[in-house]
């Protein structure tokens, strides 16, 4: 694809994880980004990744180690989809080499690890962003407008978020997300990250005061969470519930209830379709006279986009990097702050599970 920017941000990818296929396409679609290197510990694997994903072998180099990608002066930014247990090592190494860091979620195994990553990025003047793609869809901005409207939505009172998918036998036995040495947060880190992010987003990124894990989480033989839930409580009476699972049918729901309106969407992580996404909103709803229906009915809002949300993410990340390169701006602190708040709540849910479902204060 022709790049609109005369100086697109040059990306390297560390590892050929499945999600890297999607993000390599996103980099090619973003008008201000270009992929120049794919790194793997196995050079043939990097070559295969380039061929299998239709990348330009003339401009995208296969590299036989992660270190070599970070040492490459042509690489300005890296996307890191490595297992969570390796994030702190490689994200810190990238920052210390002056590479801007787009990091797959969950960002780390705990907030102490994430703090090491964020400190390395800050002290080396590089941009950090996690790859929560739905944050960058234009639908998300449109929903924020409604949630911020005191007349139509009122005061936020309740949030419910669900992200589940049914992993097959191979997934439940072999995927990195069920392995204690690779991704020990399991479903809480993988699917729960999205639930917690959506909850914080709806609450204007105000952290809850207290987190209580639901009883009865499901774990595998290695002790990795396959399914769990939690309740989040704020000092002003707001309450949120969330559920995440590798054991139930694909579901991605968020509901936000205010004093005057309710916002609902059923495909928040990955929209049903790439080019358009919808949500429903009901305001001042009541029953009909004989209580046989509702009036007014919820309205449906459809938001279209030319670029998929992952390409919009790459575009925004690259825009921030370009500002730093031009010396016109410092690294944006919004994204590290949001990541850290999400990780704090993950830590609190995990702690509540480990402490026999006691309330954990943040």
N, C-alpha and C positions, 0 to 999 in steps of 0.2 A: 504493500500500500504506500502511496506517495505521502510523505510527511509534510505537513503545512509549516512546521517550525524549521527555520534554516539550521538550527543547532539543537536537534532533539536530544533529550537526556539518554545517555547510553547505559543500558541495563545488562547486568549479568545475573544468571539464575544459579543458585547453589542447590543442586540435586534435582533429579528427574522425577519427583513425586507426581502422582496423578493430577493434583491440583495445578501443577506447573504447566500442564498442557493448556488449561484455560487461561492462565495468566500470561503465557507466552503469546497467545492470540490477542489478549487484551493489550499487550505492549505494542503489537503490530497494528492494532486498530487506533490506539491513542495518537493524536496528531503531533504530539510533542515528545514522543518516546521512541526508542529503537532498541531492539535486542542485539547485542554484539557477542555474547558468550554464554554457553551453557556448561556448567561444571558438574562433573560426577567423579566419584572415586574410581570409576571404570570408564576409560576413554571411549570404548565401543558403545557403552550405554549412552553417553552424550551424543555420539554420532547418530545412533539410532533415533534418539529423541528428536534431533534436528530433522532427520529424514521423515520420520513418522508424522511429524506435525507440520510438514510442508513449509518449514522455515528455509530461508535463502542460505544455502550452504556457502555461497560466496561472501556473505556478510556476517553470518553467525558462526563463531568458532566453537568447536567442541574442545573442552578442557578437561584434563585427566585428574584434577584435584581442586578442592575448594580454595586452598591457599593460592593456587595459580590465578584463579578468578580475581581474588582480592589484591593480588600483586600486579594485575594488568592495569596499566595507566589509562587504557581506553575505556575501562569500566568506571562509571561515575556513581552508579546506584546498583544495589543488589536486592533481588527478591529472594527471600529465604523460606522455603516450604519444608525444611527439615523437620524430623520428629521434635516434639516440644522439649525433650530432655537435652537436645543439642543447641537450642536457641541461644542460651546465654553465651556459650563458647563462641559461636560463629557470628552472632550479632555484635558482640563486643569486638571481636577481631575485625569485622567489617568497618565498624565505626573508627577503630584505631588506625585503619588504613585510609580513612577519609572518605569511605563510601557511605552514601545515604542508604537508609535501611527501611525496606518495605517487608514487614515480618508477618508470616502466617500466624493465625490464631489457633489455640490460645498462645499468648505471647511468651509465657514462661510457666514453670511448674508452681511458682509462688511469687508474691510481690517483691520479696527480697532479691530474687533473680532478675525480675523485670527492672528493679531499681538500678542494678548493675548495668543493664543494657541502656537504660535512659540516661544514666550518668555518663557512660561512654559516648553516647550520641551528643549530649549537651557539651561535654568538655572538648569534643572534636568538631563541634559546629556543623554536625550533619543532621538532616531531617530524619525523623522517625515517624512511621505510620504503621498501624496494623492493618491487615487486609480484610476488614469487615466490609464487604463489598456493598451491601444494601444501604449503608450510610450515604453512599454517593449517588443513589438513584434520585432523579428529580421528584419522584413520588414522595420520598422522605421529607424533602423541603416543603412540599405542598401540605403534607400531614402536620408538620410542625406549625405552619400558619394557623391551621384549625385548632390545634391543641393550645395555641397561645391566644385564642380569641375568647375573651371573658364573656361576651354576649352569647355566642353560639355553643361553646363548650363548657364555660364556667370554670370552676375549680376542680383540678384533678383529685379524684378520690380513690380509685382502684385501677390496677393494671393486672392483666393476666397474659402470660406468654407461654407458648408451647412450641417445642421443636422436637419431633420424633421421626425416626425412620427405622424400618425393620431390617437390620443387618442379616444377611444369610449366614449359613453355617461356616462358610469360608471366612467371611468378615469376622464373625464372633470368635473364631479360632486363631486367625492369622494376621488381621489388620494391625498396623502399628498402634492404633487407638485403643487396643485391648491388651497391650503389652506393658508390664510394670517398668521395664527399663527404658522404654521409648516414650510413652505417653501416659504417665500414671494417673492423669486426671480423668481418663476415660470419657464417658458421655457428658460428664459435668464440664470438662474442658472443651470438648468438641461442639456438642449441641447446646450445652448450657451457657457457653460463652455468648451465643446469639440471644438467648432468652434474657440473660442479665443485661447485655448491651441494650436491647430494645426497651427493657424496663427502665434503665437509667436514662435512656433517650427520652422516653415519655415523661419522665420526672424532671426534665431539664438538667440532667446529670447531677442532681442533688443526691448525695449518698444516703441510703437508709441508715437509721440508727441501730437497728437490730436485725439479725438474720437468724431464722430458725429452719433447719432442714426438716423435711417431712420424714416420718418414720417409714421403714420398709424399703430403703433403697435396694436395688438388685445388684449384686456383684458377681463377677466370675470367680473361678477357683483361685486365681492369682490376687483376688481382692480388688480388682479394677471395677469401678462403677459402670454398670450398663444402663441403669435407669435411676433417676432420683428427682426430687422436687424440693422446693423451699418456699418459705413465706418471708417477705421483707416488710419491715415496719418503719415508718417515719415518725418523728416527734409530733408532726401536725396532724396525725391520724391517717395519712395515706397508707395504703396497704397494697402489696403486690404478691401474687403467687406465680410460680413458674414450674414447669415440668419439662424434663429432657430425657430422651431414651433412645437406645439402639434396638428396642424390642417391640415398638408399635409402628403402625402404618405411617407413611410420610405425611406429616402434619406440621404446618408452620403458621401458627396463629398469634396475633396480638390483639388484645382489646384494651382500650383505655376509656374509663368511665369518669365523666365529670359531673358536676352538679346539674348541668343543662344539656349535655350531649354525650354520645357514645361513638367512638371511632373504632372500626374493626377491619382487620385485613387477614387474609387466609393464605398468603404466600410471601411472607415478609423477607425470608432469607434469600430465596431465589424465586423471582416472579414466574407465574405460569408461562408467560411468553417474554421473549427478550426485548421486543420493541414497545410493549405497552404494559402497564401495571395499574391495578385498580384498588380502591378501598371504598368502604361504605361509611357513611356518617349519618347519624340520626340526632335531631335536636328538638327539644321540647315535645318528645313523643308522649302520647297518651292513648288510652283505649277508645274505640268507637263507643257510641251510646249504649249499645247492648253488650259491650265487651266481647265482640266477635272478631275484632281485628285491631290494627294500630292506625293512628293518624297523627301527624303526617308519616308517610312511609320513609324509611332511610333512603338517602340519595347515594347514587353510585358515582364515583369520580374516577375517570380513566386518564392516566398520565402517559404520554408517549415519549419515546426517546430515540434519537438517532444512533447513539452508542450504547452498548450494553453496560450495565453498572460496573463491571470489573474494568472496562476500558475508561470509564469516567473516573474511577479510583486512580488508575495509573496516570491519567491526565492531570488530576488534581495534585497528586504526589509530585509529578514532574514539574508542574507549575511552581510549586513551593521550592523545589530544588533549583529551578532556574533563577528564582528570586535570590537565593543564597549565592549562586554562581555569579550573578550580576552585582553582588555586594549591595543590593538594594534592600535586602531584608535578612533577618536572622531566622533560624529554624522556628517554625510555627510550634507553639507549645500546646495548642488545643488538642492535637491528636495524642501526644504522649500522656496528657492529663486524663483523657477519656479512657485510654488503654489501662492506665494505672487504677482508675476507679473500678473498671470491669474486673480486673485481676483481684482487687481487694475484696469484692463481693464473692468471687469464686473461692478465694481463700477462706472466707467466713462460712460459706456453705460446707466446704470440706471439713473445717474445724468443728462445725456443729454436728456433722455426721460422726466424726471421730470422738466427740464428747457426749455421745449418747443423746443427741438431738437437743442439747441445751441451747438456749439463746446465746448468740455471740454478738457482742457490740462491736461496731466499726469505729 
